Amino acid sequence: MKPWEIEARESIRDLVARYNANGDTGRIDEMLTLFAEDARLEVPGETLRGRETIRAFMERIASGSGRKPIHLLRHFIATHQIDLESPDAARGRCYYQVLTEDGLDHWGLYVDEYVKHEDRWLFAARRASVDGAVSGSWAREKS
């Protein structure tokens, strides 16, 4: 493995960890810096393009917007597979689980496209699919 490949893989792992940590603690501004300006975020039923559209979505989710209040939110990822396409582009996928103060809420898969911009890896695209959810899950409520 070449040095740039090791650096890319570790930087991408850090990118995904920061997405989860910032999202779980409501640091929307910090989370948005992890996306390219023209990034795409796909969630069930919606495709969001660009940081400002993603911001509006994240703020809507953080505000509760018709959902029961959540006091604890934790995302966990596993089986993070990273495929380097070039020194500036990569793809990845990982399974995720979301826990709230009530326990396991929902789980699924992230499928990502990463781009290196000015020496930083960013999300060019992220698709989140939900594979399952517990009865009464926060993820099943209307947003």
Secondary structure as UniProt FT lines:
FT   HELIX           3..24
FT   TURN            25..26
FT   HELIX           28..32
FT   TURN            33..34
FT   STRAND          35..43
FT   TURN            44..45
FT   STRAND          46..49
FT   HELIX           51..62
FT   TURN            65..66
FT   STRAND          73..86
FT   TURN            87..88
FT   STRAND          89..100
FT   TURN            101..102
FT   STRAND          103..117
FT   TURN            118..119
FT   STRAND          120..133
FT   TURN            135..136
FT   HELIX           138..140
//
